[in-house]
Amino acid sequence: MVPIKPAGYKMLVRQVRQKVKTSSGFFLGSDEELKRQQAGFPIYEILAMGSACYRNRVDGSEFPEGPWCKVGDQVVMEGYAGKKIAPREFESQYEDDAEALKELKEMELAGVNFHLVNDDNVMAVLK
């Protein structure tokens, strides 16, 4: 579920948390994830992109090399990039949709947060 459609050159992303299962069944963050977090470069998944992403800001033309990433890609950004948005902030938009509200509540309980970022915040695309 994508709670909002970003405008202009904004992108809606959510942080990807990679987990490692211990032999006793506990889930821990991976060593690699911990190192990225400490360095301030977490991984995000792109959920939605505004119509002006990766376009010339002056005339709206496409970049010659095309977009650097697309919806569904996992990218590396600085940890403080963009505005953090909690799932509960979207509840008023979905008050008539019980299924969407349930999904937002599950996201919140799982610790999911969305971020609204500029397209130029992307530092690398993971392949």
Steps between C-alpha positions, in 0.01 A plus 500: 500500500629843406331753731570813292610604151801733524496821299772642277847359560414339835512126565327294769735240649507267798804370681587138432595303808693183428471240774714206595340205682707353784516125565256549788247674272560866592520760225786748515611773264786382278858614567500669160181690585643605835815633332290696246282640778804610700650660189169677434424328167192277536329322209159620380245352260337743256120476530388789276652780294372843403454578131804733489752255648822488303393775264664833427375749761496784244324359193366163624692298239623152589862454600705362206607198708143444621390453863752357745240283670137392481218388729598176673876567494701492820723804539752640746438847641628697793308412815373854555368548145144623460206529735407202715129411492338248735222277359246649745534835318309348205205364700271797431531436125380141541235530771240331274730212400524245783757285314733795439469611863584147616807496273614841629460378860706188422770717344512719806523201735785362285689828532464600134555866421480672166727778381421765239829582328633689197614296202853636542532340847570161337869415538503148349261242357543141622486238228 
